[in-house]
Amino acid sequence: MSEHYFELAPPVRALRLPLNSSSWRDPLAHIVRSCISLLQICGSSKLNLKKIHGLSIRRGVPLSDPYLGKYLIYIGVNLSVPMAYARSIFSQMKNPNTFTWNAIIRGYAESENPKPAIELYGLMHSNSVEPDTHTFPFVLKAVAKAVSITAGEQIHSIATRSGFESLVFVQNSLVHMYASCGQYQSAVKVFEVMPNRDLVTWNSVINGFALNGKPSEALALYQKMDLDGLKPDGFTMVSLFSACSKLGALALGRRAHVYMVKVGLDKSLHSVNALLDFYAKCGCTKDAKRVFDEMVERNVVSWTSLIVGLAVNGYGSEALKYFKQMEAEKWLPSEITFVGVLYACSHCGMVDEGFRYFDKIKQYYGIVPQIEHHGCMVDLLARAGKVKQAHDYIQQMPMQPNSVIWRTLLGACTKFGHVELAEVARAKLFHLEPKHSGDYVLMSNLYASERRWSDAHKARKSMLEEGVAKIRGHSLVELGNQVHEFHTGDRTHPQSEEIYAKLVEVTKRLRLEGHVAHTGHVYADIEEEEKENALVHHSEKIAVAFMLVCSPPGTPIRVFNNLRICGDCHVVIKLMSKVYGREITVRDCSRFHHFRDGSCSCGDYW
């Protein structure tokens, strides 16, 4: 288009259209065409978009013009303009076509608030506007982000009746939607009937399992995908590392790391961040630091993953060292970064440092502390035995404390013997989350530790009457590329006889080292011998015994446990690391414990 029609220099100085032309039979239509041409040529910024829109209004183009409107919405969505702007144009259009509906639905689906996309699809359906091949992927993406399974099932039904369900990209969207909504079984059903699966299909279902607490299934699918000859990409690797970290499948994760380097996926920042996070969550902080040091490109996620990883592994001082380096290099920490920093202070008993960093969040970085940060402060005080101060802090919080914060206080009350404050915390939890089994157990244990057996019995009885089941302890270990799972008192494993024989041997050897079972951690009114037997059969001890039986001498042992490690297990595994010459890592629900030569990385502070 020549300068005769408009003048343009970035940024746009002026936009002019000719006022007379013998070739114009419909001046208004020509203005619309000219504005669309301008949008196609120079509508690459929000400023230009609005200038061209303003020009069309000044030249008399009605706000309801559907032809110009669809381009304004489409380009606006591509430029990520506020959806209120796109919606205002859409609401004034008469009879928008399918393309326009798709554009506005897609805009909301990719925004922070995807729910209007679902509402707009409902309006589109009720107005009898025919969908096309793009409609369902866009609206299903919105459903996945909004986690609206009811809407998703309804749209699935409509897609089936409309004949679009057979399209691979619609099927991929259905798999992703069901997985994101926690309906992994439905995701698998769609996956299994698909005649043609592409990489997106496999990624969606693998990620669905990883997200929904089914890491074993995620790994099984990854292996099946490999057998089918389909090569993973960066998205696959992220899901794979997530599943490996949840299971503690270090060997498989290492193989994935080798593959990632071999095919060049180590250049993807997203994938490398997932790798760093995987090593940290498997307790391999040296590997995590090596990945971090070798990164060509880093972002805040990289720094945060390392800081949080070091903190949960008990290396609080090192986590803070990296945070100071991050500040020195002028990176702006995120809210999650500070969660890691405060966690480091909490798990290492650095109370004063924790409060200094907390003050820095708002005063220096202008970040408003969220409930997670306040929770870290309560945990900081509670772990240090400052239970009353922790309660006072909760009382002064600027927002309502959630169940996690009250449960933190309840746990500290149980550990340090504050019955009255425990009952206060339990009353709050009863209203916030009445069916949480851990609260009943904590109160029962506290009463039992005070030898208030009647109250302990009432707490357990109440739990039964309410139909609340106690979470059963289980531990995972990896051996020979296979993950083995053990439950407390478990005798279902094929090698149970050897395992329990090893436990008897362990008990005898530790007694020679002067170990006496910490039966005070068995909160039941039973004989001492029964208490000792109960302690011996905790799942983490069974898992370690299995590894002693089945792995070569000197091989490091890694145990992933779903519950907080008890005091007796902590003492026993410390001694086992010394007696059997093994490095033993236990990740419980709270943190890592690295046992070596009879000591633990936590310094007995956890």
C-alpha positions in Angstrom: 0.0 0.0 0.0 1.5 3.3 -1.0 2.0 6.5 1.1 -1.0 7.9 -0.8 -3.2 5.8 1.5 -1.5 6.3 4.9 1.7 7.3 6.6 3.3 4.9 9.1 6.5 4.9 11.0 7.0 3.0 14.3 5.5 4.1 16.5 2.4 5.1 14.4 2.5 8.9 13.9 -0.5 9.3 11.7 -3.1 7.2 9.8 -4.7 8.8 6.8 -7.2 7.5 4.3 -8.0 9.3 1.0 -11.3 11.2 1.0 -11.9 11.0 -2.7 -11.5 8.3 -5.3 -13.4 7.7 -8.5 -13.0 3.9 -8.0 -15.0 3.9 -4.8 -18.6 2.8 -5.3 -19.1 2.2 -1.6 -16.9 4.5 0.5 -17.8 2.8 3.8 -16.9 -0.6 2.4 -13.6 0.8 1.1 -12.8 2.2 4.6 -13.5 -1.2 6.1 -11.2 -2.9 3.6 -8.5 -0.3 4.1 -8.6 -0.7 7.9 -8.4 -4.4 7.5 -5.4 -4.0 5.3 -3.8 -1.7 7.9 -4.5 -4.3 10.6 -2.8 -7.0 8.5 0.2 -4.9 7.7 0.9 -3.0 10.9 -1.5 -4.4 13.5 1.5 -6.0 15.4 1.1 -3.8 18.5 -1.7 -3.0 20.8 -1.2 0.7 20.1 -1.5 0.3 16.4 -4.6 -1.9 16.9 -6.4 0.7 18.9 -5.4 3.5 16.5 -6.7 1.7 13.5 -9.9 0.9 15.5 -10.3 4.5 16.4 -9.7 5.5 12.8 -12.5 3.2 11.7 -14.9 4.8 14.2 -14.0 8.3 13.1 -14.6 7.3 9.5 -18.1 6.2 10.3 -17.7 2.4 10.4 -20.4 1.2 12.8 -19.3 -0.7 15.9 -21.5 -3.6 14.8 -19.7 -4.2 11.5 -19.0 -8.0 11.6 -16.2 -8.0 9.0 -13.9 -5.5 10.7 -15.0 -6.7 14.1 -13.7 -10.3 13.5 -10.3 -9.0 12.6 -10.1 -6.7 15.6 -11.0 -9.6 17.9 -8.7 -12.1 16.1 -5.7 -9.8 16.1 -6.5 -8.5 19.6 -6.4 -12.0 20.9 -3.1 -12.7 19.2 -1.7 -9.6 20.9 -3.2 -10.6 24.3 -5.2 -7.4 24.7 -7.4 -7.3 27.8 -10.4 -9.6 27.1 -12.8 -6.8 28.2 -11.8 -4.9 25.0 -12.4 -7.9 22.7 -15.7 -8.7 24.5 -16.9 -5.1 24.1 -16.4 -5.4 20.3 -18.0 -8.8 20.2 -21.0 -7.7 22.2 -21.8 -5.0 19.5 -21.5 -7.3 16.5 -24.6 -8.6 14.7 -24.6 -12.2 13.8 -20.9 -13.0 14.4 -19.8 -16.0 12.4 -18.1 -19.2 13.6 -14.6 -17.7 13.1 -15.4 -14.8 15.4 -16.9 -17.1 18.1 -13.8 -19.2 17.9 -11.6 -16.2 18.3 -13.3 -14.8 21.4 -13.6 -18.3 23.0 -9.9 -18.9 22.3 -9.0 -15.5 23.9 -10.7 -16.4 27.1 -9.4 -20.0 27.0 -5.8 -18.6 27.0 -6.5 -15.9 29.6 -6.3 -15.9 33.4 -10.1 -16.3 33.6 -11.2 -19.1 31.2 -14.8 -19.5 32.5 -16.4 -16.9 30.1 -15.1 -19.1 27.2 -17.4 -21.9 28.5 -20.3 -19.5 28.8 -19.7 -18.1 25.3 -19.7 -21.6 23.9 -23.1 -22.3 25.6 -24.4 -19.1 24.0 -23.0 -20.1 20.6 -24.7 -23.4 20.9 -28.0 -21.9 22.0 -27.8 -19.5 19.0 -27.5 -22.5 16.6 -24.1 -21.3 15.4 -22.4 -24.3 13.8 -19.0 -25.2 15.4 -16.1 -26.1 13.2 -12.9 -28.1 13.7 -11.3 -25.4 15.9 -14.3 -24.8 18.3 -14.0 -27.8 20.5 -10.2 -27.7 21.1 -10.5 -24.1 22.2 -13.5 -24.6 24.5 -12.0 -27.8 25.9 -8.8 -26.0 26.7 -10.9 -23.5 28.7 -12.7 -26.4 30.5 -9.3 -27.9 31.4 -8.0 -24.6 32.9 -11.3 -24.0 34.8 -11.4 -27.6 36.0 -15.1 -27.8 35.1 -15.7 -31.5 34.5 -19.5 -31.2 34.2 -19.1 -28.7 31.3 -16.4 -30.9 29.8 -18.7 -34.0 29.8 -21.5 -32.0 28.2 -19.2 -30.6 25.5 -17.8 -34.1 24.9 -21.4 -35.3 24.3 -22.1 -32.5 21.8 -18.8 -33.1 20.0 -19.8 -36.8 19.6 -23.2 -35.9 18.3 -21.7 -33.3 15.9 -19.3 -35.8 14.5 -16.1 -34.0 15.6 -15.1 -36.5 18.2 -13.2 -38.6 15.7 -10.8 -35.8 14.9 -7.4 -36.4 16.5 -7.0 -32.8 17.8 -10.4 -32.9 19.4 -9.6 -36.3 21.0 -6.3 -34.9 22.2 -8.2 -32.0 23.8 -10.6 -34.4 25.5 -7.7 -36.4 26.9 -6.1 -33.2 28.2 -9.4 -31.9 29.6 -10.2 -35.1 31.5 -6.6 -35.4 32.8 -6.6 -31.8 34.0 -9.9 -32.3 35.8 -8.6 -35.3 37.7 -10.6 -37.8 35.6 -7.6 -39.8 34.5 -9.8 -43.0 34.0 -11.9 -41.1 31.4 -8.7 -39.7 29.9 -7.5 -43.3 29.4 -10.8 -44.4 27.9 -10.6 -41.7 25.2 -6.9 -42.6 24.7 -7.5 -46.3 24.3 -10.2 -46.0 21.6 -8.1 -43.5 19.5 -7.2 -45.2 16.2 -4.4 -42.6 15.6 -2.3 -41.2 18.4 0.3 -38.5 18.0 2.9 -37.1 20.4 0.4 -34.6 21.8 -1.9 -37.6 22.7 0.8 -39.4 24.6 2.0 -36.3 26.4 -1.5 -35.5 27.5 -2.3 -38.9 29.0 1.2 -39.2 30.6 0.9 -35.8 32.1 -2.6 -36.6 33.3 -1.3 -39.6 35.3 1.6 -37.5 36.7 -0.7 -34.7 37.8 -3.3 -37.1 39.4 -1.0 -39.0 41.7 -0.5 -41.9 39.4 3.3 -41.7 38.6 3.6 -45.5 38.2 1.0 -45.5 35.4 2.7 -42.4 33.9 6.1 -44.3 33.7 4.4 -47.4 32.3 2.8 -45.3 29.5 6.2 -43.6 28.8 7.8 -47.1 28.4 4.9 -48.2 26.1 5.3 -45.0 24.1 9.0 -45.8 23.7 8.2 -49.4 22.5 5.8 -47.9 20.0 8.7 -46.0 18.5 7.4 -42.5 19.3 10.2 -40.2 20.5 9.5 -37.9 23.4 9.8 -34.1 23.2 10.3 -31.5 25.9 6.7 -31.7 27.2 7.1 -35.5 27.6 10.3 -35.0 29.6 8.7 -32.6 32.0 5.9 -35.1 32.8 8.4 -37.9 33.0 10.6 -36.1 35.4 7.6 -35.2 37.5 6.5 -38.8 37.7 10.1 -40.0 38.5 10.4 -37.4 41.3 7.2 -38.5 42.9 8.2 -42.2 42.9 11.9 -41.6 43.6 12.7 -43.4 40.3 16.2 -42.1 40.1 17.6 -44.6 37.7 14.8 -44.0 35.2 15.2 -40.3 35.6 18.9 -40.5 34.9 18.3 -42.5 31.7 15.8 -39.8 30.7 18.5 -37.2 31.4 21.0 -39.0 29.1 18.3 -39.3 26.4 17.5 -35.6 26.8 21.1 -34.6 26.2 21.5 -37.0 23.3 18.6 -35.5 21.3 19.3 -31.9 22.2 16.4 -31.4 24.5 18.8 -30.1 27.1 18.6 -26.7 25.3 15.0 -26.3 26.4 14.8 -24.2 29.5 11.5 -25.7 30.6 12.9 -29.2 30.3 16.1 -28.4 32.1 14.2 -26.7 35.0 12.1 -30.0 35.3 15.4 -32.0 35.4 16.8 -29.7 38.1 13.6 -30.1 40.1 13.7 -33.9 39.6 17.2 -34.2 41.1 16.3 -31.9 44.0 13.2 -33.9 44.8 15.1 -37.2 44.6 17.6 -35.8 47.2 20.4 -35.5 44.7 21.4 -32.0 45.5 24.9 -32.4 43.9 23.3 -33.3 40.6 20.8 -30.5 40.9 23.6 -28.0 41.5 25.6 -29.4 38.6 22.5 -29.0 36.3 22.1 -25.5 37.5 25.8 -24.6 37.0 25.8 -26.0 33.5 22.6 -24.1 32.4 23.3 -21.8 29.5 20.1 -19.9 30.2 18.4 -19.5 33.6 15.2 -17.9 34.8 13.6 -17.2 38.2 12.1 -20.8 38.1 15.7 -22.2 37.9 16.9 -20.2 40.9 13.7 -21.0 42.9 13.9 -24.8 42.1 17.5 -24.9 43.4 16.8 -22.8 46.5 13.6 -24.8 47.5 15.4 -28.1 46.7 18.3 -27.3 49.0 15.9 -26.1 51.7 13.8 -29.3 51.8 17.0 -31.4 51.7 18.1 -29.7 55.0 20.8 -27.5 53.5 19.3 -24.2 54.6 22.6 -22.3 54.8 23.4 -23.3 51.2 19.9 -22.3 50.1 20.4 -18.9 51.6 23.8 -18.6 49.9 22.2 -19.1 46.5 19.5 -16.7 47.3 22.1 -14.0 48.1 23.8 -14.8 44.8 20.5 -14.5 43.0 20.0 -11.0 44.6 23.6 -10.1 43.7 22.9 -10.9 40.0 19.8 -8.7 40.1 17.2 -11.4 39.7 13.8 -10.5 41.1 12.7 -13.3 43.4 9.1 -14.5 43.2 6.6 -15.3 45.9 7.6 -19.0 45.6 11.3 -18.1 46.0 10.6 -16.6 49.4 8.6 -19.7 50.4 11.8 -21.6 49.8 13.9 -19.1 51.8 11.5 -19.1 54.8 11.4 -22.9 54.6 15.2 -23.0 54.8 15.1 -20.9 57.9 12.3 -22.9 59.4 13.9 -26.3 58.9 17.3 -25.2 60.2 16.0 -23.3 63.3 17.1 -19.9 62.0 14.3 -17.9 63.7 15.8 -14.5 63.6 17.0 -14.8 60.0 13.5 -16.0 59.1 11.9 -12.8 60.5 14.5 -10.7 58.7 13.7 -12.3 55.4 10.0 -12.0 56.0 10.3 -8.3 56.6 12.3 -8.0 53.3 9.5 -9.5 51.3 7.3 -6.5 51.6 9.7 -3.7 52.6 12.4 -4.3 49.9 10.6 -6.2 47.1 7.1 -4.8 47.5 5.6 -8.3 47.6 2.5 -8.7 49.8 3.0 -11.8 51.9 0.6 -14.6 51.1 -0.8 -17.2 53.4 2.0 -19.6 52.4 4.6 -17.1 53.8 2.6 -16.7 57.0 2.4 -20.4 57.3 6.2 -20.6 57.0 6.5 -18.2 59.9 4.1 -20.2 62.1 6.1 -23.3 61.2 9.4 -21.4 62.0 8.2 -20.6 65.5 6.5 -24.0 66.1 9.5 -26.1 65.2 11.7 -24.0 67.5 9.3 -24.9 70.4 7.9 -21.3 70.5 4.3 -22.7 70.5 2.6 -19.8 72.3 4.4 -17.3 70.1 3.2 -19.3 67.1 -0.4 -19.1 68.3 0.0 -15.4 68.9 1.3 -15.0 65.4 -1.8 -16.8 64.0 -4.1 -14.5 66.0 -2.4 -11.4 64.4 -2.4 -12.6 60.8 -4.0 -10.2 58.2 -6.0 -13.1 56.7 -7.9 -16.0 58.1 -5.6 -18.9 58.8 -6.2 -22.1 56.8 -6.2 -25.7 57.9 -2.5 -26.1 57.1 -1.6 -23.4 59.6 -3.8 -24.7 62.4 -2.4 -28.3 61.7 1.1 -27.0 62.0 0.3 -25.6 65.4 -1.5 -28.8 66.4 1.6 -30.9 65.4 3.9 -28.6 67.5 1.5 -28.9 70.4 1.7 -32.7 70.2 5.5 -32.6 70.0 6.0 -30.1 72.9 3.0 -31.2 75.1 0.7 -28.1 74.9 -2.7 -29.8 75.5 -4.8 -26.6 75.9 -3.5 -25.0 72.7 -3.9 -28.3 70.9 -7.6 -28.4 71.7 -7.9 -24.8 70.4 -6.3 -25.8 67.1 -8.3 -29.0 66.9 -11.6 -27.0 67.3 -10.6 -24.7 64.5 -9.7 -27.7 62.3 -13.0 -29.4 63.0 -14.8 -26.5 61.3 -12.3 -26.1 58.4 -11.5 -29.7 57.6 -13.5 -32.1 59.8 -12.6 -35.4 57.9 -8.8 -35.1 58.1 -7.5 -38.3 59.7 -4.2 -36.8 60.9 -6.0 -34.4 63.3 -7.7 -37.2 65.1 -4.4 -39.1 65.3 -2.4 -36.1 66.6 -4.9 -35.4 69.4 -5.1 -39.1 70.3 -1.3 -39.2 70.4 -1.1 -36.1 72.5 -3.5 -37.5 75.1 -1.7 -40.8 75.1 1.7 -39.1 75.7 0.1 -37.4 78.7 -1.3 -40.9 79.7 -4.9 -39.6 79.3 -5.9 -42.9 77.9 -9.6 -42.2 78.2 -9.4 -39.1 76.1 -7.1 -40.9 73.6 -9.7 -43.6 73.3 -12.5 -41.0 72.8 -10.5 -39.4 69.9 -10.0 -42.8 68.2 -13.6 -43.7 68.7 -14.8 -40.4 67.3 -12.7 -41.0 64.3 -14.3 -44.4 63.7 -17.8 -43.0 64.3 -17.2 -40.2 61.7 -16.0 -42.8 59.2 -12.6 -41.3 58.9 -9.9 -43.8 57.8 -6.3 -43.4 59.0 -3.8 -42.9 56.3 -1.7 -46.0 56.1 2.0 -45.5 56.0 3.8 -46.6 52.9 7.4 -46.4 51.5 8.8 -46.6 48.0 12.2 -47.8 46.9 13.7 -48.3 43.5 15.7 -51.4 42.5 16.5 -52.7 39.0 14.4 -50.0 37.3 11.4 -51.2 39.3 9.7 -49.3 42.2 8.8 -51.5 45.2 6.1 -50.3 47.6 5.8 -51.4 51.3 3.1 -50.7 53.8 3.4 -50.7 57.6 3.3 -54.4 58.7 3.4 -55.4 55.1 3.9 -59.2 54.3 2.6 -59.2 50.7 6.0 -58.8 49.0 7.4 -62.0 47.5 10.6 -61.6 49.6 8.8 -60.9 52.9 10.4 -63.9 54.6 13.9 -62.6 53.9 12.9 -59.1 54.7 11.6 -59.9 58.2 14.5 -62.1 58.9 16.7 -59.1 58.1 14.7 -57.0 60.4 15.3 -59.5 63.3 19.0 -59.3 62.5 19.0 -55.5 62.4 17.2 -55.4 65.8 19.9 -57.6 67.3 22.8 -55.7 65.8 21.4 -52.4 66.9 20.9 -53.6 70.5 24.6 -54.4 70.5 25.2 -50.8 69.6 23.1 -49.8 72.7 19.9 -49.0 70.9 16.7 -49.1 73.0 13.4 -48.9 71.1 11.7 -45.5 71.6 8.4 -47.0 72.6 7.2 -43.6 73.7 6.4 -43.0 70.0 3.8 -45.8 70.2 0.7 -44.0 71.6 -1.3 -47.0 72.7 -2.0 -48.6 76.1 -0.3 -51.9 75.3 2.6 -53.9 76.6 6.2 -52.8 75.9 6.9 -55.8 73.8 3.9 -55.1 71.5 5.1 -51.6 71.2 8.6 -52.7 70.1 7.0 -55.0 67.5 4.9 -52.2 66.2 7.9 -50.0 65.7 10.0 -52.6 64.0 7.3 -53.0 61.3 7.1 -49.4 60.2 7.2 -49.2 56.4 10.5 -47.2 56.1 12.3 -49.9 58.1 10.8 -52.7 55.9 11.9 -50.8 52.8 15.5 -50.3 54.1 15.6 -54.0 55.2 14.6 -55.0 51.6 17.4 -52.9 50.1 19.9 -54.4 52.6 18.8 -57.9 51.3 18.6 -57.2 47.6 21.2 -54.5 46.8 25.1 -54.9 46.8 26.9 -53.7 50.0 27.7 -50.0 50.0 24.9 -49.1 47.6 23.1 -45.9 48.6 19.5 -46.5 49.7 16.7 -44.0 48.9 13.3 -44.3 50.6 10.2 -42.2 49.8 7.7 -42.2 52.7 4.2 -40.7 52.6 4.1 -39.9 56.4 6.4 -38.0 58.7 9.2 -40.2 59.9 8.8 -41.1 63.6 11.5 -40.6 66.3 12.3 -44.3 66.6 12.7 -44.8 62.8 15.0 -41.7 62.7 17.2 -43.1 65.5 17.2 -46.6 64.0 18.1 -45.5 60.4 20.9 -43.3 61.7 22.4 -46.4 63.4 21.8 -48.6 60.4 23.7 -46.1 58.2 26.7 -46.6 60.5 26.4 -50.4 61.2 25.8 -51.4 57.5 28.0 -48.7 56.0 25.2 -47.3 53.8 24.1 -43.8 52.8 20.4 -43.8 53.4 18.1 -41.0 52.2 14.5 -40.8 53.5 12.1 -38.3 52.0 9.0 -38.0 54.3 6.0 -35.8 53.7 7.9 -32.8 55.0 11.6 -33.0 54.1 14.6 -35.1 53.3 16.8 -36.9 55.9 20.3 -37.8 54.6 21.7 -40.5 57.0 25.4 -41.2 56.9 27.9 -42.7 59.4 25.3 -42.5 62.2 24.2 -38.9 61.8 21.5 -37.1 59.8 21.6 -33.9 57.7 18.7 -32.5 59.8 20.9 -32.4 62.9 18.0 -34.0 64.7 15.9 -30.8 64.2 12.8 -31.6 62.1 
